[in-house]
Amino acid sequence: MSEYEKATFAAGCFWGVEAAFANVAGVISTRVGYTGGTVSNPTYEEVCTGRTGHAEAVEVTYDPSLVSFDHLLIRFWSLHDPTTKDRQGPDVGSQYRSAIFTHSREQEEKAHASLERMDRSGRFARPIVTEILPASDFWPAEEYHQQYFRKHGHSCGIGF
C-alpha cells in the first residue's frame, strides 16, 4: 500500500473546487476549509469578512502512485481564472484568491514550474497572480460545506 500525500488549493468558492478534485482518479478524499490566515479555527462568517486572511481552500488527499501532483496542478489551472486578484467570477475578496499551499519542497518547485509554464503558454491574456505559499494550519469548514454539491445535487460551472 502506498503512502498518501496532501495538496491544498484555493481557486475561489470551495464548493466547486472540491467537487472537481473529488472526481479525479487517485484522489482518496477532499475536504473544504480555511488556510493562509491569522485566526485559529475561523468560522465561515469570519472568513467572509475578509479580515482573517484565510482563503477558502480544498485539502486533497491523494495516492501519488495513481495520480501525480503535476496532474493535480493541471486540474487546478483549469478550474479558475488565476489572473484575477482576490476574485473568481462574482465572488470578491481575499478569501477567494488563487493559491497553491505546498506541503513539501518538491511541491513548491513543481508549483513554481507549473505557474511559469502556464504564464508562458499564452492561455491567459493577463499575468497569473496565483500565490504559492507553504501550507499552514488547515481549518476544516463547517460540516454543511463538506461535499456540498454531492449532498445537494448541484453542479458548478467552473472550468470542468
C-alpha positions as CSV (number, residue, x, y, z in Angstrom):
1,M,0.0,0.0,0.0
2,S,1.4,3.4,-1.0
3,E,1.7,6.4,1.3
4,Y,-0.9,9.1,0.6
5,E,0.1,12.8,0.2
6,K,-1.8,16.1,0.6
7,A,-2.2,19.0,-1.7
8,T,-4.0,22.2,-0.9
9,F,-5.6,24.6,-3.4
10,A,-7.5,27.8,-3.3
11,A,-9.4,28.8,-6.5
12,G,-12.5,30.7,-5.5
13,C,-15.6,29.3,-3.8
14,F,-14.5,25.9,-2.4
15,W,-17.7,24.0,-3.3
16,G,-16.9,23.7,-7.0
17,V,-13.2,23.3,-6.5
18,E,-13.8,20.4,-4.1
19,A,-16.2,18.7,-6.5
20,A,-13.7,18.9,-9.3
21,F,-10.9,17.3,-7.3
22,A,-13.2,14.7,-5.8
23,N,-13.7,13.3,-9.3
24,V,-10.0,12.8,-10.1
25,A,-8.9,9.2,-10.2
26,G,-6.4,8.6,-7.4
27,V,-7.8,11.2,-5.1
28,I,-8.7,9.5,-1.8
29,S,-10.6,12.3,-0.1
30,T,-11.2,16.0,-0.2
31,R,-12.3,18.5,2.5
32,V,-13.0,22.2,2.3
33,G,-11.7,24.6,4.8
34,Y,-9.7,27.7,5.5
35,T,-6.0,28.3,5.4
36,G,-3.4,31.0,5.0
37,G,-4.8,33.3,7.6
38,T,-4.1,34.5,11.1
39,V,-7.1,33.4,13.1
40,S,-7.3,30.0,14.7
41,N,-10.4,27.9,13.9
42,P,-12.2,30.6,12.0
43,T,-15.9,30.3,11.1
44,Y,-17.3,30.8,7.6
45,E,-18.8,34.1,8.7
46,E,-15.4,35.3,10.0
47,V,-13.6,34.3,6.8
48,C,-16.3,36.0,4.7
49,T,-15.4,39.4,6.3
50,G,-12.0,39.2,4.6
51,R,-10.3,40.1,7.9
52,T,-8.9,36.7,8.9
53,G,-6.5,36.4,6.0
54,H,-7.8,32.9,5.2
55,A,-8.6,31.6,1.7
56,E,-11.4,29.2,1.0
57,A,-9.4,26.1,0.1
58,V,-9.6,22.4,-0.6
59,E,-7.3,19.9,1.0
60,V,-6.8,16.9,-1.3
61,T,-5.5,13.6,-0.1
62,Y,-4.2,11.6,-3.0
63,D,-2.3,8.4,-3.8
64,P,0.8,9.5,-5.7
65,S,1.1,6.1,-7.3
66,L,-2.3,6.7,-9.0
67,V,-2.2,10.5,-9.7
68,S,0.7,12.9,-9.7
69,F,0.9,16.3,-8.1
70,D,1.6,17.6,-11.6
71,H,-1.8,16.2,-12.8
72,L,-3.5,17.9,-9.8
73,L,-1.8,21.2,-10.9
74,I,-3.2,20.8,-14.4
75,R,-6.7,20.4,-12.9
76,F,-6.1,23.4,-10.6
77,W,-5.3,25.7,-13.6
78,S,-8.4,24.5,-15.5
79,L,-10.8,25.4,-12.7
80,H,-10.5,29.2,-12.4
81,D,-9.0,32.4,-13.7
82,P,-5.6,32.7,-12.0
83,T,-5.2,36.3,-13.3
84,T,-7.8,37.9,-11.1
85,K,-6.5,39.1,-7.7
86,D,-8.9,38.3,-4.9
87,R,-11.8,37.4,-7.2
88,Q,-13.4,34.5,-9.0
89,G,-16.5,35.3,-11.0
90,P,-19.0,37.1,-8.8
91,D,-17.1,36.2,-5.6
92,V,-14.8,39.1,-4.5
93,G,-12.5,39.2,-1.5
94,S,-9.1,37.8,-0.4
95,Q,-10.8,34.6,0.7
96,Y,-11.4,33.8,-3.0
97,R,-7.8,34.3,-4.1
98,S,-5.9,31.9,-6.2
99,A,-3.2,30.0,-4.2
100,I,-1.3,26.8,-4.0
101,F,-0.3,25.8,-0.5
102,T,2.6,23.4,-0.7
103,H,3.4,20.6,1.7
104,S,6.9,19.9,0.6
105,R,9.9,21.4,-1.2
106,E,9.1,19.2,-4.2
107,Q,5.5,20.5,-4.4
108,E,6.8,24.1,-4.1
109,E,9.3,23.5,-7.0
110,K,6.6,21.8,-9.2
111,A,4.1,24.6,-8.4
112,H,6.5,27.3,-9.5
113,A,7.5,25.5,-12.6
114,S,3.8,24.9,-13.5
115,L,3.0,28.5,-12.9
116,E,5.8,29.6,-15.2
117,R,4.7,27.2,-17.9
118,M,1.1,28.5,-17.7
119,D,2.2,32.1,-17.7
120,R,4.4,31.5,-20.9
121,S,1.7,29.4,-22.6
122,G,-0.4,32.3,-23.7
123,R,-3.5,30.7,-22.3
124,F,-4.2,33.8,-20.2
125,A,-4.3,37.3,-21.5
126,R,-3.0,38.7,-18.2
127,P,-0.2,37.7,-15.9
128,I,-1.0,35.0,-13.3
129,V,-1.4,36.3,-9.8
130,T,-1.6,32.9,-8.0
131,E,0.2,32.8,-4.7
132,I,2.5,29.8,-3.9
133,L,2.9,29.5,-0.1
134,P,3.9,26.9,2.4
135,A,0.9,25.0,3.8
136,S,-0.1,26.3,7.2
137,D,-2.8,25.2,9.6
138,F,-5.9,24.0,7.7
139,W,-9.1,24.6,9.5
140,P,-12.0,22.4,8.2
141,A,-15.1,24.3,7.2
142,E,-18.4,23.6,8.9
143,E,-20.0,20.2,8.1
144,Y,-22.7,21.8,5.9
145,H,-19.9,22.9,3.5
146,Q,-18.3,19.5,3.1
147,Q,-19.2,17.7,-0.2
148,Y,-21.8,20.4,-0.7
149,F,-22.6,19.7,-4.4
150,R,-22.8,15.9,-3.8
151,K,-25.1,16.4,-0.8
152,H,-27.4,18.9,-2.6
153,G,-27.4,17.6,-6.1
154,H,-25.9,20.7,-7.6
155,S,-23.1,21.1,-10.1
156,C,-20.8,24.0,-10.8
157,G,-20.0,25.8,-14.0
158,I,-16.3,26.3,-13.2
159,G,-13.9,25.0,-15.9
160,F,-14.7,21.3,-15.7
